[in-house]
Amino acid sequence: MALPRSFKRALWVFHVATGSCNGCDIEIVAALTPRYDVERFGIMLTGTPRHADVLLITGPVTKPMLPRLKRIYEQTPDPKAVVVVGGCGSTSGVFYESYNVVGPIDEVIPVDVYVPGCPSRPEAIIDGVVKAVAKLETLEKSRGGE
Amino acid sequence: MSGLSSGFGVWNPIAWALLFVGILVVSFIVRSFGNKGYKRGTGQTKVFLSGNDEPETSNGLHVRGDHLYWGMIDGLSAYYRRVKAWHTGILSDYAAWFVGVLGLVFVILVLAR
């Protein structure tokens, strides 16, 4: 598979857990381990959304996390892509219509890529980030054409 | 380029000015590599505090200079409580202290003779 052009520079990812059971979070960590080693592609977790190109979000949006998720999205510089990891973030999963859940991620912020699974496998997460790269490339080109 | 040589080092204002200008130029070059797409006045330029809103300075976020001495002030809190009580901010009180201490020194000097 030919790597997209965005891979020639490091892609920084910020991970947000908005109420997940940590299953998907562990799989994200697995993607960083030597077995998958996403850092060899330049994909790196960053400690602040202000340095991030991609938001990697796990879990349904719980009520306490609602303003925080909005704030984190707002703090991420443009162009940005949002990747939802796992069934809970995509549809609320087993927490559907739960008393303390606002809903899936796309009810709060726009989502670009959905990665299914409970939890998602590291290969699927990497594939999701690659799709986010393609989205970022499109956004970069459209910005350049303005 | 002449300068002041003290035997331990050399001081030349022109060299320092050139160095300062050099640092400024390098700083501007590094700054130009930054993301120009940042939107001013939005969350993109605010401090990231784990997604929490930035608290007001009156809520204790402001770090004062005397916080550096917190350990010493806390350790000597009994002393500082007493001393701070004497610092009333009233000029006549300070004048009274001055006259009192001056008189005490005068008495000590007289007794020491």
Chai-1 contact restraints between the chains, C-beta under 6 A:
chainA,res_idxA,chainB,res_idxB,connection_type,confidence,min_distance_angstrom,max_distance_angstrom,comment,restraint_id
A,T48,B,F48,contact,1.0,0.0,6.0,A-B,restraint_1
A,R50,B,F48,contact,1.0,0.0,6.0,A-B,restraint_2
A,R68,B,G51,contact,1.0,0.0,6.0,A-B,restraint_3
A,R71,B,G43,contact,1.0,0.0,6.0,A-B,restraint_4
A,R71,B,G51,contact,1.0,0.0,6.0,A-B,restraint_5
A,I72,B,G51,contact,1.0,0.0,6.0,A-B,restraint_6
A,E74,B,G43,contact,1.0,0.0,6.0,A-B,restraint_7
A,Q75,B,G43,contact,1.0,0.0,6.0,A-B,restraint_8
A,Q75,B,Q44,contact,1.0,0.0,6.0,A-B,restraint_9
A,Q75,B,F48,contact,1.0,0.0,6.0,A-B,restraint_10
A,P77,B,N35,contact,1.0,0.0,6.0,A-B,restraint_11
A,P77,B,G37,contact,1.0,0.0,6.0,A-B,restraint_12
A,P77,B,Y38,contact,1.0,0.0,6.0,A-B,restraint_13
A,P77,B,Q44,contact,1.0,0.0,6.0,A-B,restraint_14
A,D78,B,G37,contact,1.0,0.0,6.0,A-B,restraint_15
